[in-house]
Amino acid sequence: MKTHMFTISCHALDAVRGTHAAALGVTLRRCRPDGLHDVVFTHATDAGGRLLQSVDLDTPSQANHDYELVLAVADYWAAQDAPTEPASALRELTLRFRVGDANARYHFPVSLTPCNCSLLLVVQHT
């Protein structure tokens, strides 16, 4: 039986300090038809602000679902003692996307401040 595995990668940048967003909490959730979510993984970015995680699928049909990548931005800024005025408008950043290729790499480069973000999704097919 062929293994189906897609990859999630993220490179997070702290735009306030002009450096990597190390130890940013990242959770991947699979969206279910009933509106609930199954947590696939919870990790944190490394010292370089990067995360690379493979997701094994039992069947390729599991790929045709929506997933959410959740970035714990408020927790990150609290740990940095960063100024969060006005009142840290961003609590967590949830990025919903469709995994249509069971063997692709889904890369999320993101630049963060306490009140905004810039994001790009790059899909690399194998």
Secondary structure as GFF3:
##gff-version 3
##sequence-region A 1 126
A	DSSP	beta_strand	4	14	.	.	.	ID=ss1
A	DSSP	beta_strand	19	20	.	.	.	ID=ss2
A	DSSP	beta_strand	25	31	.	.	.	ID=ss3
A	DSSP	beta_strand	37	44	.	.	.	ID=ss4
A	DSSP	beta_strand	50	57	.	.	.	ID=ss5
A	DSSP	three_ten_helix	60	63	.	.	.	ID=ss6
A	DSSP	beta_strand	65	71	.	.	.	ID=ss7
A	DSSP	alpha_helix	73	80	.	.	.	ID=ss8
A	DSSP	beta_strand	93	99	.	.	.	ID=ss9
A	DSSP	beta_strand	105	112	.	.	.	ID=ss10
A	DSSP	beta_strand	117	119	.	.	.	ID=ss11
A	DSSP	beta_strand	122	124	.	.	.	ID=ss12
###
